[in-house]
Amino acid sequence: MKRTKIIDVLQDTQYGKTVDVCGWVRTHRSSKAVDFIALNDGSTIKNVQVVVDTAKVDEELLKQITTGACLHVTGTLVESPAQGQASEIQCQAIEIYGTCGADYPMQKKGQSFEYMRQHAHMRLRTNTFGAVMRIRHNMAMAIHTYFHQHGFFYFHTPLITASDCEGAGNMFQVTTKNLYDLKKDEEGKIIYDDDFFGQQTSLTVSGQLEGELGATALGAIYTFGPTFRAENSNTPRHLAEFWMIEPEIAFLDQEELMDLEEDFIKYCVRWALDNCCDDLEFLNKMIDKTLIQRLESVVDTQFVRLPYTEGINILQEAIKQGKKFEFPCNWGDDLASEHERYLVEEHFKKPVIMTDYPRAFKSFYMKQNQDTDDGGSVGYKGAVAPGPTMQGTDVLFPQIGEIIGGSVREESYDKLMGEIKRRDMDMTHLWWYIDTRRFGTCPHAGFGLGFERLILFVTGMQNIRDVIPFPRTPKNAEF
Amino acid sequence: MKRTKIIDVLQDTQYGKTVDVCGWVRTHRSSKAVDFIALNDGSTIKNVQVVVDTAKVDEELLKQITTGACLHVTGTLVESPAQGQASEIQCQAIEIYGTCGADYPMQKKGQSFEYMRQHAHMRLRTNTFGAVMRIRHNMAMAIHTYFHQHGFFYFHTPLITASDCEGAGNMFQVTTKNLYDLKKDEEGKIIYDDDFFGQQTSLTVSGQLEGELGATALGAIYTFGPTFRAENSNTPRHLAEFWMIEPEIAFLDQEELMDLEEDFIKYCVRWALDNCCDDLEFLNKMIDKTLIQRLESVVDTQFVRLPYTEGINILQEAIKQGKKFEFPCNWGDDLASEHERYLVEEHFKKPVIMTDYPRAFKSFYMKQNQDTDDGGSVGYKGAVAPGPTMQGTDVLFPQIGEIIGGSVREESYDKLMGEIKRRDMDMTHLWWYIDTRRFGTCPHAGFGLGFERLILFVTGMQNIRDVIPFPRTPKNAEF
C-alpha cells in the first residue's frame, strides 16, 4: 500500500487512478444509496470526501464508521462536483484501523475552548487546533529559515542553570535530592553538595546571557527553546513553560537592531500569509474576522520608531484631550498595556518600536545612553530625555502589546560594573558573563520574542493555552 | 559603517573597494615595515588577513592589538598573494572595540579539551569549537528542512511532566516548594497540593508519548528539544541535558520506518558534506583524519537491515571462529556496545538497522510481532525468532553505536494493555496515552535521535561535552 496524503489527493487531477488514503472520520452521512465520509489525516484542514456505494459495502462495517474512527480507504480518484475541492474518492474498499465509541471527547462540534483544554490530547484532531498547530510549525520554520539565510547560528543555551537562582522567587528549582532526608549545615541551611550538580539549580528564565557568549564568538546566534517562569499568573497571556527566540548579534547598533526586529517579524508574518492560506482562512472565518487583514497590514506598513520620552508626551497630550487611563504615565513610569495599546491601536494605528527607556525599570545589561549635564540623557536620533535612559527597543503590536523586547547591550566593562554596583547585584555566578567585557568586548545587541505571543498574533487565538499543545500553568501539568 | 562579514570578504574579488570588517584577533605578527593581523568574526573558520603599514598607524595602538582583542578595521580589498584565500585587506584605519589582556584563557594554542571545558564561555572563540558549533547549527537546519519538506509538523511536547515521575530514579524533580517547610500528611508523605502544579513533577526523559498524540492527529510530527536524564554517568557519551529529535508518524509500517530512518540520516550527513566543507576539512585535519571519508561512506552505502535473531547468529558464529567478547550474547541478551561495533565495523562494514528485538528488554509501547505456537515469533520479512519479539528498528553506526532508536508502536488496545499488565505498570498518569488506542487507533511508528550523538558522528569529536555549548553533567552546571 502506497498511501497518498490528503493534501496531495485534493490537488491531484489524474482522475480514474486508484489511491489509498488513511485518516480519521470527521463526518459520516447517508443519502439514499450512497454514504459520504469526510476523512482528515492532519496534512491539511481540508477533508477528502469518500463516496461509498452502500450496496457494495457490508452494512455492519458501515455502522462502525463513526466520527473519530480511523480508516484506510482504497478508491478511485474522481472529479468532485462539490465546490472548493478538485477531487474526491469513489470508494472501492474500506479497512477500519480503529473504531471510535460515543465517549469520544471530540464527538460534538462547538465545544468550548475550556472543554477542549481538558481534552488537550484529543483537541489536536479538531479543525481549530489542527490549524493552530500547522501554523505553529510554519512559524518555527520561518524563524529557522530567516536566521539561517542571514548567517545566524542556532545556539543551544542550557535550561538547567546555577546562575541567578538564589533569591529569584519566580524560578523552578531542579533537584535530585531526597526531600525526605535533607541534610543541613550548622546554621540550618540545606546542603547542596550531594545534589546532582553539587549546587542549587533551577530552570532558566532566559538564554540571553549565554547567548551573548555565543554572539561574541560566532558573530550572530539565536536561541529557540523552552523557557520557564514560576509565576502564579492565571491569565490568557502567561504560561509557566513557553518557547522563546533570542537572537544576539555582535557589531550591531540600535538602528540596525530595529531594522532586524522589523524585517524579522515581517518575514514571519509574510511566511504565514504565503504558506498557511487554508488554515488562516479557516481561522479568519471562525475565530477572528479581521485576522488576515491585520496580518497584511503589519507586512505592508513601516513601523514607527518612538523614543519613550516622545511616547510619554503623546500620552500626556491624550490625557489633556480627555483620554482616561487607569494607570499613571508620567516620565519614569513603566508603561501599562493600556498605554501601549493606545499608542499602537489608536494614535499611530501601526506597530511601534519604542526606544530609550528610563534606566530605572530596564535590565542591568542594557547599553546606557549618553548622560547630559542636567541628569538627562541623549538617545536615539538625538532624542533628549529628562533622566538617564537605556537603548531598549521593544516592538509593540496591535492586540498583543509587547511582542519583542530588545536592546543594545552595554559593552563597556566599567559602565556595566557601575550599573551592577548601583543595583547591588550579586554576580558571583555570572563571572563568565563579565568576562565578555574583559576579553575583546564588542558592541552587540539582541532581542527576545515569546514564540506563543507570535502564534497568538498570527492565529487570532485569544488564550495562550490554546496555541501550545499541552500548556503548563498553575496547578496544571496534565498530558 | 556597513560591516561586511569575513565569510563574504574572503569571496569578494572587487579589488580596490573599501570594506569595513569587525572581529577578534587570532594572531598579530610583525614583519619589517608591515604587520599582519588575522581577524575572525565567527562567520567562517577562515580568518581575513589585515595588512598594516606600521608607519601609518600609531605604535601604542598597535601594541594593544593582541590575541583576543576586538577590532573594527577599515581597509582596501586587495588580491591576496597567500594561498587558500582570494582576498585580504590593506588597512586604512583601526578602531579597537575591546582590548584583551594576557589573562585571556584562549591565549595559547593546543590547550587540552579538559582545559577548554573549564573555559567553555571562551572556547567558542577557537577554531575547533567554532567549527563544531557551525556544524551543530547546520545539522539542526538540516533536520528542520528535511521534516518540513516531507510534511512533518514541528511539535512542542512539554518538558515539565507529571507522568512517569513516581519511582523513576533518573529524573530531575521540578518544584517551587519551600524545602525548609515541607508539609506532610498523616503518613509522613510530602503533600504536593501547594507545589506549583499541584502535584509532583519532573523533567521529561522523552517526548514520544505526547508525540504520538500529535501524530495521531496531524499525521506526522517531530519533536526537537531538550531532554533530561539524572543518571550519575561520568562518561564521554552522557549528558544530563541533551537535545533529542523524535519523529512520530501515523500509517507507517516497519519497512517504511526503516526507509525513513535511513533517508533522514543520510540527508543530514549529506547536508554537512555540502554545506560545512571548510569546517569539516579543518576537523578532518586536526581531529580525525578519516572523518570526511567516513561521512561519505555513510551517504553512499545502503544500510543493512538485520533482525536481532540473525545478528545473534552472526555473533555466535564469530565466537566459534575465535572472536572474544567481554559480555555474553545469547538470544535474549541486550547487545553491548562491543557486539554492535563488531557487526557494524567488522562484519558488515556499514551501518546496520537492527530489527525485531526480544520483548524482554524493549519498551512496553512497541508493536509485538506475531507469536508462533512454540513461543517464538515472526518478524521482519518472515524472520523467525525463538521467543516473542517487538518491531524495534535501531540504527547502529560505526564508532557511535546506536544513533537512532525506533519502533513501530503497538496500536492494538488489547495487546498494549496486556503488555502493561505483564509489566505491572502504573498507568494512572498516562490515561491520555491509552486513549489514542481507544479512539480511532491507527498503525504508527517513530524514532528518537540523540542530537549530540549525531554531532559527534559528523564532527569526529570524541567527547559529548565538546559538541554542546555548555554541558550539564554530574556536579557541573557552570555557565
Interface residues (C-beta under 8 A of the other chain):
Chain A: R3 K5 I7 C22 G23 W24 V25 D41 G42 S43 G68 A69 C70 H72 Y97 G98 T99 C100 G101 Y104 P105 H121 M122 L124 R125 F129 G130 M133 R134 R136 H137 A140 M141 H144 H148 G151 F153 Y154 F155 H156 T157 P158 L159 I160 T161 A162 S163 F172 Q173 V174 T175 T176 K177 L179 Y180 L182 I190 F196 F197 G198 Q199 T201 L203 E210 L213 G214 T216 A217 L218 G219 A220 G225 P226 F228 A230 N232 A240 E241 W243 A250 F251 E411 W432 Y433 D435 T436 R437 R438 F439 G440 T441 C442 P443 I468 P469 F470 R472 P474 K475 N476 A477 E478 F479
Chain B: R3 K5 I7 C22 G23 W24 V25 D41 G42 S43 G68 A69 C70 H72 Y97 G98 T99 C100 G101 Y104 P105 H121 M122 L124 R125 F129 G130 M133 R134 R136 H137 A140 M141 H144 H148 G151 F153 Y154 F155 H156 T157 P158 L159 I160 T161 A162 S163 F172 Q173 V174 T175 T176 K177 L179 Y180 L182 I190 F196 F197 G198 Q199 T201 L203 E210 L213 G214 T216 A217 L218 G219 A220 G225 P226 F228 A230 N232 A240 E241 W243 A250 F251 E411 W432 Y433 D435 T436 R437 R438 F439 G440 T441 C442 P443 I468 P469 F470 R472 P474 K475 N476 A477 E478 F479
